[in-house]
Amino acid sequence: MLHFSGDEYVGRAAKLRAEMASRGLDAMLLFAPESQYWLTGYDTFGYCFFQALVVSEERMALLTRSADLRQAQLTSILQDVRIWKDGAGTDPTADLWAMLEDLGLSGARIGWETDTQGLTAANGARVSARLEGRTELIEASDVVPPLRLLKSAAELVFVREAAEMADAAFEAGLDVIRPGKHEGDVLAAMQGEVFRRGGDYAGNEFIVGGGEAALLCRYQAGRRPFEARDQVTLEWAGAAKRYHAALMRTVVIGEPREEHVEMHAAARDALLACEAAMKPGRPMADVFAAHAGVLDEAGLGAHRLNACGYSLGAAYTPCWMDPPMFYEGAPTSMGEGRVVFLHMILMDCVSGAAMTLGRTSIVGAEGAEPLSRLPLDLPLA
């Protein structure tokens, strides 16, 4: 069930250990599911419970529950998998300390990931209390994410596959957007197309919002039928082996309002300006400045967001976003081989008009390489 070659995993481990050495770390405690997947292939939603991957200079060992033992054996390169036992009053940090002692890490300088959904505040407090005076814990949530930013050729194969799924999903969804049909019909068509092509669940729910809900940037519970004149905001992603390629559109049913036409033209200009600013070695702030400049010039500054996109990769629920994001002053330099999603989002609560336009690109030597074949025209139904 491994999705990459042994050499690929060896190379990733070497990069991590080189970064550990540069920071003077004897080991890492990885709690982020994305870190565990990238490094070993371990693939599970079991991070909702306590689990930890220990990486030292020479060894890797996973502590998890019995329910994830076979998951680790069949999806990862891990050879050392240890189990903490469910029971009343069980504290798995005791098993963690026993494992660290066994690995010779008593008194070691250990980096740990805390900025992740894979470690709750309660479990983090238990880890800190258990290891106090026994090891030196160093905040190291920023170690693995930069290593994951630049995608290998093998990773980009899955990103491109995900982009094809995303395009096909939109076409399937657009076919059922018409008066009298239901928002649930669109979700079924889009998600079904991804599954038919061998894709995965995305890192967060697909967004579909008609009418007033078109102004929302998040999934919300509850579905409605479409009206004769309507607006429908969609945000979705293809997901191949957990790698994402996202897209965003607002579809207009019937005759578009003047606001829709004007907002779409500005969003299209902003997206193209952002992609033109996406140059290797330049800060991410340049892209946001292009976004803000175009939309503010069009008189839409009050209706735009304070961020216009983010990085993408292999991600787990509750969100497919990867750090870092495009926002004012964002210092991170864009590098060749990064995968990013740009979204132009305009929500006018006064007129009630919504407009979005977004697509995923690879940062190439010359700049942005958009992965979607979909036109940037205003989609009508």
Backbone hydrogen bonds, N-H to C=O, Kabsch-Sander energy under -0.5 kcal/mol:
donor,donor_aa,acceptor,acceptor_aa,energy
9,Y,5,S,-1.6
10,V,6,G,-2.3
11,G,7,D,-2.4
12,R,8,E,-1.9
13,A,9,Y,-2.3
14,A,10,V,-2.1
15,K,11,G,-2.0
16,L,12,R,-2.2
17,R,13,A,-2.7
18,A,14,A,-2.1
19,E,15,K,-1.9
20,M,16,L,-2.5
21,A,17,R,-2.4
22,S,18,A,-1.9
23,R,19,E,-1.1
23,R,20,M,-0.6
24,G,21,A,-1.1
25,L,20,M,-2.8
26,D,109,R,-2.9
27,A,109,R,-1.2
28,M,55,V,-2.3
29,L,111,G,-2.8
30,L,28,M,-0.6
30,L,53,L,-3.1
31,F,29,L,-0.6
36,Q,32,A,-2.1
37,Y,33,P,-2.5
38,W,34,E,-2.5
39,L,35,S,-2.3
40,T,36,Q,-2.2
41,G,36,Q,-0.6
41,G,37,Y,-1.8
42,Y,36,Q,-0.8
44,T,42,Y,-0.5
48,C,45,F,-1.4
49,F,46,G,-2.1
52,A,63,L,-2.0
53,L,30,L,-2.2
54,V,52,A,-0.6
54,V,61,A,-3.3
55,V,28,M,-2.4
55,V,53,L,-0.5
56,S,54,V,-0.5
56,S,59,R,-3.0
57,E,26,D,-0.7
61,A,54,V,-2.1
62,L,80,D,-2.5
63,L,52,A,-2.9
64,T,62,L,-0.5
64,T,82,R,-2.6
68,D,65,R,-1.5
69,L,66,S,-1.2
70,R,66,S,-0.5
72,A,68,D,-2.3
73,Q,69,L,-2.3
74,L,70,R,-2.6
75,T,71,Q,-1.9
76,S,72,A,-1.2
77,I,40,T,-1.7
81,V,79,Q,-0.8
82,R,62,L,-3.5
84,W,64,T,-2.4
90,T,87,G,-2.0
94,A,91,D,-1.9
95,D,91,D,-0.5
96,L,92,P,-2.0
97,W,93,T,-2.4
98,A,94,A,-2.0
99,M,95,D,-2.1
100,L,96,L,-2.5
101,E,97,W,-2.6
102,D,98,A,-2.2
103,L,99,M,-1.8
104,G,101,E,-1.7
105,L,100,L,-2.8
107,G,134,R,-3.4
108,A,105,L,-2.0
110,I,108,A,-0.8
110,I,136,E,-2.8
111,G,27,A,-2.5
112,W,138,I,-2.5
113,E,29,L,-2.0
114,T,112,W,-0.6
116,T,114,T,-1.8
119,L,116,T,-1.4
124,G,120,T,-2.7
125,A,121,A,-2.2
126,R,122,A,-1.8
127,V,123,N,-2.5
128,S,124,G,-2.5
129,A,125,A,-2.4
130,R,126,R,-2.6
131,L,127,V,-2.3
132,E,128,S,-1.0
133,G,135,T,-0.5
134,R,131,L,-2.1
135,T,131,L,-2.2
136,E,108,A,-2.8
137,L,135,T,-0.7
138,I,110,I,-3.0
140,A,112,W,-2.6
143,V,140,A,-1.6
147,L,143,V,-0.6
147,L,144,V,-0.9
148,R,144,V,-1.6
149,L,145,P,-0.8
150,L,146,P,-0.6
151,K,149,L,-0.7
151,K,337,G,-2.3
156,L,152,S,-2.2
157,V,153,A,-1.1
158,F,154,A,-0.9
158,F,155,E,-0.5
159,V,155,E,-1.8
160,R,156,L,-2.4
161,E,157,V,-1.8
162,A,158,F,-2.5
163,A,159,V,-2.0
164,E,160,R,-1.9
165,M,161,E,-1.8
166,A,162,A,-2.2
167,D,163,A,-2.1
168,A,164,E,-2.1
169,A,165,M,-2.4
170,F,166,A,-1.9
171,E,167,D,-2.0
172,A,168,A,-2.1
173,G,169,A,-2.4
174,L,170,F,-3.2
175,D,171,E,-1.3
176,V,173,G,-1.3
177,I,174,L,-1.1
178,R,176,V,-1.0
180,G,226,F,-2.3
181,K,178,R,-2.0
183,E,224,R,-2.2
185,D,182,H,-1.0
186,V,182,H,-1.1
187,L,183,E,-2.0
188,A,184,G,-2.4
189,A,185,D,-2.1
190,M,186,V,-2.7
191,Q,187,L,-2.6
192,G,188,A,-1.9
193,E,189,A,-1.7
194,V,190,M,-1.6
195,F,191,Q,-2.2
196,R,192,G,-2.6
197,R,193,E,-1.2
198,G,195,F,-2.0
199,G,194,V,-2.7
200,D,239,A,-2.9
207,I,235,E,-3.2
208,V,206,F,-0.5
209,G,233,T,-1.9
211,G,231,Q,-1.9
213,A,210,G,-1.6
214,A,211,G,-1.6
215,L,212,E,-1.8
216,L,213,A,-1.7
226,F,181,K,-2.9
230,D,253,I,-1.6
232,V,251,V,-2.7
233,T,209,G,-2.7
234,L,249,R,-3.3
235,E,207,I,-1.7
236,W,247,L,-1.9
238,G,245,A,-2.3
240,A,243,Y,-2.6
241,K,239,A,-0.5
243,Y,240,A,-2.1
244,H,313,G,-1.2
245,A,238,G,-1.9
247,L,236,W,-2.5
248,M,358,G,-1.9
249,R,234,L,-2.3
250,T,356,T,-0.9
251,V,232,V,-3.0
252,V,379,P,-2.4
253,I,230,D,-2.6
253,I,251,V,-0.5
254,G,252,V,-0.5
261,V,257,R,-1.9
262,E,258,E,-2.5
263,M,259,E,-2.8
264,H,260,H,-2.5
265,A,261,V,-2.1
266,A,262,E,-1.9
267,A,263,M,-2.5
268,R,264,H,-2.7
269,D,265,A,-2.2
270,A,266,A,-2.5
271,L,267,A,-2.6
272,L,268,R,-2.2
273,A,269,D,-2.0
274,C,270,A,-2.6
275,E,271,L,-2.5
276,A,272,L,-2.0
277,A,273,A,-1.4
278,M,275,E,-0.9
279,K,277,A,-1.7
281,G,334,M,-4.1
282,R,279,K,-2.1
284,M,332,T,-2.4
285,A,330,A,-1.8
286,D,283,P,-1.6
287,V,283,P,-0.5
287,V,284,M,-0.7
288,F,284,M,-1.5
289,A,285,A,-2.5
290,A,286,D,-1.7
291,H,287,V,-2.1
292,A,288,F,-3.0
293,G,289,A,-2.5
294,V,290,A,-2.0
295,L,291,H,-2.0
296,D,292,A,-2.7
297,E,293,G,-2.0
298,A,294,V,-1.5
299,G,296,D,-1.7
300,L,295,L,-2.8
303,H,300,L,-1.7
304,R,300,L,-0.6
304,R,301,G,-0.7
308,C,326,F,-1.8
310,Y,341,F,-1.9
311,S,322,D,-1.2
311,S,324,P,-1.4
312,L,339,V,-2.5
315,A,242,R,-1.7
315,A,313,G,-0.6
319,C,316,Y,-1.5
322,D,311,S,-2.2
326,F,309,G,-2.4
327,Y,325,M,-0.7
328,E,306,N,-0.6
330,A,327,Y,-2.1
334,M,282,R,-3.0
337,G,363,V,-3.2
338,R,335,G,-1.7
340,V,361,S,-2.7
341,F,310,Y,-3.0
342,L,359,R,-2.2
343,H,308,C,-2.0
344,M,357,L,-3.0
345,I,343,H,-0.7
346,L,344,M,-0.5
346,L,355,M,-3.0
347,M,303,H,-2.2
348,D,353,A,-2.6
349,C,347,M,-0.9
352,G,348,D,-2.0
353,A,348,D,-0.5
355,M,346,L,-2.5
357,L,344,M,-1.7
358,G,248,M,-2.2
359,R,342,L,-1.5
361,S,340,V,-2.8
362,I,369,E,-1.8
363,V,338,R,-2.9
364,G,362,I,-0.8
364,G,367,G,-3.8
367,G,364,G,-0.5
368,A,275,E,-0.9
369,E,362,I,-2.1
371,L,360,T,-2.7
381,A,252,V,-2.5
